Amino acid sequence: QVQLVESGGGLVQTGGSLRLSCAVSGSIVSSNVIGWYRQASGKQRELVATISSHGNINTADSVKGRFTISRDNAKNTMYLQMNMLKPEDTAVYYCNLKAVGYREVWGQGTLVTVSV
């Protein structure tokens, strides 16, 4: 069974940086899309960025130029480098894995808080 475990969240000041990690355990198919979503208090969950096993990247306009998604297939780990953080980036960040023919998998989430 595939499991996703996020880490790296925390409290940071406006303009600061954090790097989130998502460790993938279990057997996954070679063709997949893994990514980050976030949910702020009182709001719907939204896409942050995704990266396919082929390296195709999709990034939300709200974080373009500030956040960078990457993956290390050898380590079964995905990263989200977040720079120039803003208070509106405050949210619980979730790791997500999709593969055709398989159940979608979510991590438990990691909280990012950006103070003014």
C-alpha positions as CSV (number, residue, x, y, z in Angstrom):
1,Q,0.0,0.0,0.0
2,V,1.4,3.4,-1.0
3,Q,1.8,6.0,1.8
4,L,2.9,9.6,1.5
5,V,4.6,11.4,4.4
6,E,5.1,15.1,4.3
7,S,7.7,17.0,6.4
8,G,9.3,20.5,6.5
9,G,6.4,22.7,7.4
10,G,6.7,25.3,10.2
11,L,6.5,29.0,11.0
12,V,8.4,31.5,8.9
13,Q,8.3,35.2,8.4
14,T,7.1,37.0,5.3
15,G,9.8,36.8,2.6
16,G,11.3,33.6,4.1
17,S,11.8,30.2,2.7
18,L,10.9,26.6,3.5
19,R,11.4,23.3,1.7
20,L,8.7,20.6,2.0
21,S,9.4,17.0,1.4
22,C,7.1,14.1,0.6
23,A,8.4,10.6,1.1
24,V,6.7,7.9,-0.9
25,S,6.7,4.4,0.5
26,G,5.2,1.3,-1.1
27,S,5.1,0.1,-4.7
28,I,4.1,2.7,-7.3
29,V,3.7,2.4,-11.0
30,S,6.3,4.1,-13.1
31,S,3.9,6.4,-14.8
32,N,2.4,8.8,-12.2
33,V,1.8,12.4,-11.2
34,I,2.8,13.6,-7.8
35,G,2.1,17.0,-6.4
36,W,1.3,19.5,-3.7
37,Y,-2.1,20.9,-2.8
38,R,-2.9,23.3,0.0
39,Q,-5.9,24.2,2.1
40,A,-6.1,27.4,4.0
41,S,-8.6,27.7,6.9
42,G,-12.1,28.1,5.6
43,K,-11.1,27.6,2.0
44,Q,-11.2,24.8,-0.5
45,R,-8.1,22.7,-1.2
46,E,-6.2,24.0,-4.2
47,L,-3.5,22.9,-6.5
48,V,0.0,24.3,-5.8
49,A,2.2,22.3,-8.3
50,T,2.5,18.8,-9.8
51,I,5.2,16.9,-11.5
52,S,4.8,13.8,-13.6
53,S,7.2,10.9,-13.8
54,H,8.2,12.2,-17.2
55,G,9.2,15.6,-15.6
56,N,6.2,17.6,-16.8
57,I,5.4,20.4,-14.3
58,N,2.3,22.3,-13.7
59,T,2.4,25.3,-11.3
60,A,-0.4,27.5,-10.0
61,D,-0.2,31.1,-11.1
62,S,-0.3,32.3,-7.5
63,V,3.1,30.6,-6.7
64,K,4.9,30.8,-10.1
65,G,8.3,32.3,-9.7
66,R,8.4,31.6,-6.0
67,F,7.8,27.9,-5.6
68,T,9.7,25.1,-7.3
69,I,8.6,21.4,-7.4
70,S,11.1,18.6,-8.0
71,R,11.3,14.9,-7.5
72,D,14.1,12.4,-6.8
73,N,12.9,9.1,-8.2
74,A,15.9,7.2,-6.7
75,K,14.9,8.4,-3.2
76,N,11.2,8.2,-3.9
77,T,10.9,11.7,-2.6
78,M,9.3,14.9,-3.9
79,Y,10.2,18.4,-2.8
80,L,8.6,21.9,-2.8
81,Q,11.0,24.7,-2.4
82,M,9.1,27.8,-1.3
83,N,10.7,31.2,-1.5
84,M,9.4,34.7,-0.9
85,L,6.7,33.4,1.3
86,K,3.6,35.5,1.9
87,P,1.0,35.4,4.6
88,E,-1.5,34.2,2.0
89,D,0.6,31.0,1.6
90,T,-0.4,30.0,5.1
91,A,-2.1,26.6,4.8
92,V,-1.9,22.9,5.3
93,Y,0.1,21.5,2.5
94,Y,-0.8,18.0,1.2
95,C,1.2,15.6,-0.9
96,N,-0.9,13.8,-3.6
97,L,-0.2,10.9,-5.9
98,K,-2.2,9.9,-9.0
99,A,-1.7,7.0,-11.4
100,V,-4.1,5.7,-14.0
101,G,-6.0,2.7,-12.7
102,Y,-5.0,3.2,-9.1
103,R,-6.6,4.9,-6.1
104,E,-5.5,8.4,-5.5
105,V,-3.3,8.8,-2.4
106,W,-3.0,11.7,0.0
107,G,-0.6,12.5,2.7
108,Q,-1.6,13.7,6.2
109,G,-0.5,17.2,5.5
110,T,2.0,19.6,7.0
111,L,1.2,23.1,8.3
112,V,3.0,26.1,6.9
113,T,2.4,29.4,8.7
114,V,3.8,32.7,7.3
115,S,3.8,35.5,9.8
116,V,3.6,39.2,8.8
